């Protein structure tokens, strides 16, 4: 893992694609760990978002969380 190169291009489209990939990866991980544990993760994330001071960042997190929840339920 220490030899992997995780650099990202400074291109908005590439960043957006990588974020979408991470959301999909997280959704699949949540499905793999089981419903009870996935529910705990989601609740903890919702609590984390509720405590964020930056409202704009919190809204982005909230929207991402909603997308992940929707994908998880399918």
Backbone torsions as a table, in degrees:
resi	resn	phi	psi	omega
1	UNK	NA	-34.0	-178.1
2	UNK	-70.1	-16.8	179.5
3	UNK	-93.5	-4.7	-178.9
4	UNK	-75.4	143.8	178.1
5	UNK	-103.9	111.5	-177.8
6	UNK	-104.6	23.9	-179.7
7	UNK	-66.7	152.3	-179.1
8	UNK	-127.3	142.6	175.9
9	UNK	-65.3	151.5	179.9
10	UNK	-87.0	36.3	-177.0
11	UNK	-107.6	130.0	-174.1
12	UNK	-60.1	-41.8	-179.1
13	UNK	-63.8	-40.6	178.2
14	UNK	-65.1	-43.4	178.2
15	UNK	-62.1	-43.3	179.4
16	UNK	-62.0	-40.7	179.1
17	UNK	-66.1	-41.2	178.6
18	UNK	-65.3	-38.4	178.1
19	UNK	-64.6	-42.4	177.2
20	UNK	-61.0	-39.9	177.7
21	UNK	-63.1	-42.5	179.4
22	UNK	-65.3	-38.6	177.0
23	UNK	-62.7	-44.0	178.9
24	UNK	-63.8	-41.7	179.2
25	UNK	-62.0	-45.4	179.2
26	UNK	-62.2	-41.5	178.5
27	UNK	-60.5	-44.8	179.5
28	UNK	-66.3	-36.1	176.5
29	UNK	-64.5	-43.8	179.0
30	UNK	-61.4	-40.9	177.7
31	UNK	-63.5	-34.8	-177.1
32	UNK	-73.7	-30.9	-175.2
33	UNK	-83.8	-10.8	176.8
34	UNK	102.1	156.8	-171.9
35	UNK	-63.1	-44.5	-176.7
36	UNK	-63.8	-48.7	-179.5
37	UNK	-68.9	-37.4	178.0
38	UNK	-63.3	-39.0	177.5
39	UNK	-62.5	-39.7	177.8
40	UNK	-63.6	-42.3	178.8
41	UNK	-60.9	-45.7	-178.2
42	UNK	-64.4	-42.1	177.7
43	UNK	-62.3	-42.3	178.5
44	UNK	-63.8	-39.5	177.7
45	UNK	-65.2	-41.2	178.6
46	UNK	-62.9	-40.5	176.2
47	UNK	-63.3	-41.9	178.6
48	UNK	-60.1	-46.0	-179.6
49	UNK	-63.6	-40.2	-179.5
50	UNK	-63.4	-26.3	-178.3
51	UNK	-91.3	-5.1	-177.8
52	UNK	-69.2	138.0	-179.2
53	UNK	-84.0	-33.5	-179.9
54	UNK	-80.2	106.9	-174.9
55	UNK	-64.4	-36.0	-180.0
56	UNK	-66.2	-45.1	178.2
57	UNK	-65.4	-39.5	178.8
58	UNK	-61.7	-39.1	179.4
59	UNK	-65.6	-40.2	177.4
60	UNK	-63.9	-44.7	178.3
61	UNK	-61.8	-44.5	-178.7
62	UNK	-60.4	-44.5	179.1
63	UNK	-64.5	-42.1	177.8
64	UNK	-62.6	-41.9	179.1
65	UNK	-62.7	-40.2	177.9
66	UNK	-63.4	-40.9	178.1
67	UNK	-63.4	-42.2	179.7
68	UNK	-65.8	-42.3	178.6
69	UNK	-61.9	-42.5	179.4
70	UNK	-61.8	-46.7	-180.0
71	UNK	-65.3	-36.2	179.9
72	UNK	-63.5	-39.1	-176.1
73	UNK	-74.1	-15.1	-179.4
74	UNK	-78.4	NA	NA
